[in-house]
Amino acid sequence: MQRDSVLKTIWRVLYPYILYFMITVAIEIVLIIPDCIRIIGSANSTDFSQIYEELNQLIYDKAMFLTFVSGLITIPVLYLFFFLDKKKYGDRHMVVSYVSLPFRSYLYSALLGIFACLALNNLIDLTGVVNYSPMYQEMASKIFGGDYFITFLTTVCMAPLLEELLFRGLIYKRLRTLCKPFVAAIISSLAFGITHGNLVQFVYAFLAGMFLAYVYEKYKNIWAPIIFHVCANAVSMLGTDVIDGIHYIWIKLALLVLETAVLFVIYKMIDYKVDRKIKPIISELQVL
């Protein structure tokens, strides 16, 4: 492959992520400027530490709201790219179309998301990664201490749509035109993990990203990883307090073994039962 072609390909994979980042930052800056002006105007001009603390707290307090609003604007943009990709790859002499899957097939994706969340949270708790990420502890205590409704709506509804369109629907799918599924899954999962900005969420998001890439590859449908992601995030918000309340390490180990075993069973069921067969191609002459 020529150098220009390689650079063009890399740019094609990267620019949706760069565009997402730029839109998100721009929207958040616009929304937060009035509050920043108010804080700076009301504070003592020489007390820079107070201004910094108030601005920092403001960002944490409004983090989920800002994410929600920026998601409302960013999702249609990402979906447009996703739609154009489908048209581009479908605009061939032979159009690939898959047989629809029954609704019950998507229940496997939901179950995989639930048990992946439980197992990964348990694994992170057992390894003590949280102790090495003070940034995560500070972020969790401030952000998740805010408005519960906005936090739930953003985490369970907005984030899965936004992140699956970006990381699986665009980045993973475009990487698949260049490399094998495992390599594409590794790269897209690394990007997914790095975006979360701290060690704990990096580990969780990277491992979850590998599951999500597998689900997308098997189902060949963006709704399957979205369903996985919605269920995983819902369980993470509703069920982690239960996990945190277990203080006996042997119980946590037993649960991790059980959750891993269930994950393996669901994985084998998806591997065996989910098969997107290609529809027979009907040419225009046959239709006429």
N, C-alpha and C positions, 0 to 999 in steps of 0.2 A: 504494500500500500504506500502511495506517495505521501511525502511529508504534509503537503497541503490538505490531502484527503484525511490524514490522521488528525490534524489540528481541527479540521471542520467537524469530524466525528466527535472528538472530545468536547468541543464547544456545544454541539447539539445535545450531548448528554448533560452538560453543566448549566446551560443557560436557563432552563426552567427553575432550577434551584436558586440561581442568582436573582432571577426576576421575582421569585417568591420572597426572597430575603429583602430585596429593595422595596417591594410593595408593602410588606409587613412593617419594616422600619419607618417608612414614610408615613403610613397611616397612624402608627403609634406616636410618632413625633407630633403630628398635627393635632391628635386628640389630647395629648398631654401638655402641650404648650400653655394653654390658659392656666392650668393649675401650677405649672412651674413659675409663671410670671407672678401669680398670686403669692406663692411661697417666698420667692426672692424679694418681692416688694414689701412683704410684711415682716421679714426677718431683719435683724440687726446687720447692717452692711459689712461689719467686720467679723461677724460670727460665721465663718465659712463651714465649720464643723456642724453647726446646727442646720444650715441650709443643705449640706450634703445628706445628713440623716433624714431630714424631712423629704427631700427629693427621692432618696432611696426607698423610704417607706411608701411614698406615693406610687412608685413603680410597682412595688410588691402588691399594694392594695388593689391596684387597677390592672394587674397583669392578666388575669383571666378575662376581664371585660375587653381589654385591648386586643387580646388574642381572638376573642369571639368576633369583634367588629372587623378586624383585619381578615379573618377567615371568610366572613360574608362577602367580602370584595375579592379575595384571592381565589376562592373556589371556582367561580365562573370563568376566571382567566385560565386556570389550570385545566378545567374541563374543556375549554375551547381547544387547547393544545392536544388534549387527549382525544377529542373528537377528530381533529385534523389528522392526527397520527393514524387513527382507524381508517380514515378515508384514503390516506396516502398508501398504507399497506394493503388496503383492499382494492385499490385502483390498479388491478392487474388483469391480464388476459384470463386468468383462472382465479376467481374470487373464493377465498377459503371461508366457509361458513360452518358453524358447529351445531350439532343437534342439542336442543335445550335439555337441561338437567331437571329432574323432578325436584320439587321444593324440599323434600326430606333430605336431599343430598347436602343442602346448605346447613342443616342441623349439625352435621359432622364438623363443619367449619366453626360453628358457634361453640360446640363442645370443646374443640381443640383450643379455641381462644380462652375459654374459661379455665381449662386445666393447665394451659401454658402459663397463664397469669399466676395461678396458685403455685405452680412448681417453681417458676422463676423468682417470685417474691420470697418463697421459702428458701430457695438456694442462696439468694442475696443476703437474707437474714442470717443464715447459717455461716456463710463465709465472712461475715462481718465487714463487708465492703462499705457499708454505711459509715462506719467509724473513720474511714479514710477520706470521706467526702463531706467536710463541714459546709461546703457550698450547698449541697443537697439538703442537709438538715436545716439550714437557715431558710432556703427556698421553700421547703415543704411546710415549715411552721408558719411562715408568713402568708404564702399564697393559699394554702388549704385552710388557713384560718379565716379567710375572707367569706364573701357571700357564697353560700353552699349551692344555691340554685344556678348561679352563673358558672361556678366551677364545674358542677355536674353537667350542665348543658354544653359547655366548651369541651370538657374532657371526653364525654361519652358520645356526643353527637357531632360537634364541629371538627375536633382533631382527627377522628378516623376518616372522615370524608376528605379533608384537606391532605393529610399525610399519605393516604393510600393513592390518591390521584397523583401526588408528586413522586413518592418514592417507589411505588410499584407500577402505577399506570403510565408514568413517563420515564423516570430514570431506569428502573429495572427493565422495562419493556424495550427501551432504546439500547440498553446494554446487551440485551438478548440478540440483537441483530449483529453484534460484534463478537460475542464470546458465549461459552457454554453456560447453562443455567446456574451451576454452582458458583462460578466466578462472578456472574452478574449479581447473584444473591449476596455474595461477600461484599462487593463494592457498594451496592445499594444499602445494605444493612450497616456498613461502616458510616456512610453518610447519614443514615437515619439515627444512629447512635450519637454521632458528633453533634448533630443539631440540638440534642437535648441539653448539652452544656455542662454536665457534671458526670463524675465517675459512675455513680449508682445508676442513673438513667441511661448512661452510655451502655453499660453491661446489659441492662434489661432490654433496651431498645435494639441493640445489636442481635441478641439471641432471638427476640421476638421477630425481628426483621427476617431472620432466616426461615422461621415458620411461615411468615406472611408471603415470602417469595415462593415457598413450596406450594402454598395454597393457591396463589395466583397462577403458578405454572400448571397445576393439576386442573383447576376449574376453568382456566382461560376466560375468566370473568372477574371484573373489578369488584363486583358485589361480594364475592366470597371473602377476600381479605378485609373488606369493610366490615362485614358481619363478624369476622374473627376479632377485629380491632375494637368494635363497639362492645362486644361481650367481655373482652379482656379488660378494657378500661372501666367498665361498669363494676366488674368483680374487684378490680384494684381499688376503686373508691369505696365500695360497700363492704369488702371482705378483709382488707388488710388489718383493720383493728382487731379482728378475731385472731389472725395469725400473730400479731404483735402481743396479744394477750396470753399466748402460750409460752411458758417460761422453761419448760422441761425440754432439754435438747433431744432426748430420745424420742419424744413425741413428734418433734419437728422432723427428725430423721425418718421416722416411720411414715409420716405424712408425705415427705418428699419421695420416698420409695414408691408409695401407693400412687401418688400423682404422676410420677414418671411412668409407672406401669400402665395407668389409664391413658396417658398421652400416646404410648406406643400402640395400644389397642386401637385408639381413634385414628392414628396415623395409618395403620394397616388397613382399617376399614375404608379410609379415603383412597388409599393406594389401590385397593381391590375394587371398590364400588363406583368411584368417580372416574368416568371415562368419557371425555368429550369427543365423540366420534364426528368425523367430517360429513356434512350433508352431501348427497350426490349433487353434482353441478348440473344445472339445467340451462342450456344455452338459449339465447334469444330465438334461434330458429326453431327449437323444440317447443318453446312457448307459443310461437306463432303457428 
